[in-house]
Amino acid sequence: MENNNWYFVLGFIAQGLFSARMLIQWILSEKAKKVVSPTIYWQLSLLASFLFSIYGWLRGDFAIILGQIFSYYIYIWNLNNKNHWKEIYSFVRLIIILTPIAALCFVLYNGNETVDRLFGNIPIGLLLFGSAGQIIFTFRFVYQWWYSKSRGESLLPTNFWILSLIGSIITIAYGIFRKDPVLIIGQSAGFITYARNLWLTKEKVEE
């Protein structure tokens, strides 16, 4: 690995955490014979999102960062819904909440440098394509939040997995164009669990 590509290590760690959350969720769902929303899924999601945002900045990829903007706080909402958010030390909670805001202030303060870093090295058409995949990924959590909030508990509904599959396909294609092994490998692993959870949901409805 080239010295200037060391950040791929951080990206693989983040994707490893994303994959771990899906593997754990998948195993627990298989045991329960239905789709479940375990607390550790949201804990790993939050940590992975934090690290993946840093990777997106180091990679100079706006599409990656875009995918983490809203889902980050939805992860927090789900942890709070499961009564685990307040179990985290208040100082740590404050850091978690304020870090994206501090990052935004840094980005706005360094406007020209930020534009060059995030938009200057990717063709606009490809960037829009990748951003579309990340928007779908983000919307799946917006939908999950709305669905769960309307039912008073953290759930992972059918449409969440459908959106996950669509977003995964687009992101894998984007990763191929970008020659980004982190996106390709990470999303390929996730694709399998998305499909299986969708099948579990279908089986539950047919019972």
N, C-alpha and C positions, 0 to 999 in steps of 0.2 A: 504494500500500500504506500502510495506517495505521501511524502510529509505534508503536502498541502491538502491532503484528503483525510486527515485524521478525524475530521468532524463526522465522517461516515460511522465511526465507532459510536458516537453519541446518538446518531440516528438509529442505528441497529439496537442500541439499548432501549430507546424509546419504543421502537416497533416491537421489541421483545416483550416489553411490558404490555403493550396493546394486545399482542398475541396471547400472553399469559392470562390476561383478563378473559379473553374469549375462550381459551381452553378450560379455565376453571368454571366459567359460566356454562359451557357446553357439558362438562362432566356432571355438574350439579343438576342441570336440566335433564340429562339422561337418567339420573337417579330418581328425580322427581316425576319423570315421564311427562313433563310439561316445561315450558320456558319459564325460567326463574330469573330474578334480578337481585343477585347477592350483593352484599355491601362491598366485598372485596373487588367486585367489578368496577365500582365507582371510585374506590380508593386508587386502584392501579390506573384507571383512566385519567384521574387528576394528575398523578405523578408523570405519566407518560405524556400527557398534553403539555405539561410544563417543559419537559425535556425536548419534545418534538418541536415546540415553538422556537427554542434556542437553535435547534438544528436547522429549521427553516431560515432563520436569520443568517446563520453561518453559511448556508448553502446559497443564500441570496435568492430565495424562492418565495414570492408573495403568496402563491397558491397554497403552500403548506401552512403558512401562518394564518391565512384566511380561514382555513378549516378548523383552527383551534380557538378562534376569537370568542364565539358564543358557547360552544360546547363546554369550554372550561368552567363557566359559571353554572351550566346545567349539571355538570358533575357534582358541584358543590350543593346544588339544590337537592339532588337525589340523596346525597349523604345526609343532609339535614332532614329530609323526609324519613330516612331510616333511623333518625335520632343518634347518628354517629358523628355528625359535624361538631357538636358541642363537646365531644369527648377529646377533641384535639385542643392542645394548649392555646389559650386566647392569643398569645403573642404569635404563635405559628399560624393561626387562622388569619391574623391581620396581615402577615407577610404574604400568605397565599392570595388573599383578596387584593392587596395593593400592588403586587408585582406586575400584573398586566397593565395597570394604570400608569405605573412608573415607566414601563417600557414604552407605552404610548406617548408619554411626555418626552421621552428621549428621542423617539422617532420624529415627533413634530418639531422638536428643537433642532434636529439635524435634517431638515427637510430635503435639501438637494442631495445630500449624501445618501439618504434613505431611498429616494427615487432611483438614483443610479444603481444602488445595490439590489433593490428588489424588482426593478423593472427594466434595467439596462442590459441584462445579459440573456433575456428570453424573448423570442419572437412574440409579438402581441397575440397572434392567433393561437399559438400554443399555450400562452399564459391564460387566455380566456377559456380554453378547453380544460386545462388543469383546474382552474378556479371553479368551473362548472361542477366538476367532480367533487371538489371540496365543499361547495355550497350545498350539494345534495347530501353529503356526509353531515354537514352542520344541521341542515333542515331535519334530518332524521332524529336528532336529539331535541330539536325544537318541538317536533311532533311528539316525541316520547315524553317531553316535559308537559305538553298540553294534555296528552292522553292520561298521563299519570295524575296530574293535578286535578283533572275532572273526576277521577275515581278515588282520589284521596290516598293513593299508595304508589310506590315506584314499580312500574311495570315495563315490559319490553314487548309491545304489540306487534302484530303481523306486518303492518306497513313499515315498521322500523327495519325489519329484515329485508323487505323488498327494496327500500331505499338504500340500504347497506350494500346489497348486491349491485345495484345500478351504479352507485358511487364507486364501488370497488373496481368494476370493469373500466370505468373512465379513468380512475387513478392509475391502474396498472398500465393502461395504454399511454397515459401521460408520462409515467415513470420510464417506459420503454423509449419514448421520444427524447426524454431528458437524460437517458442513460443513468438512471438513479436506482441502484440496487436496493436501497432501503425501501423505496416505494414499491418496487416490483415484488420483492420477497415478502415484505410485510403484508401487502394487500392480497397476495396469492394465498397466504396462510389463512387470512381472515375470510376469504371467499368461501372456503369449505365450511367454516362454522356458521356463516350467515345462511348458507343453503340448508344446513342441517337444522338450525333453529326454525327456519321457515317450514321445513317438513314436520318438525315436532308440533308446531302450531297447527298445521293442517290436520295432523293426526288427532290432536286434542279436540278440534272442532267436530271431527267426524264421529267421535265416540258417543 
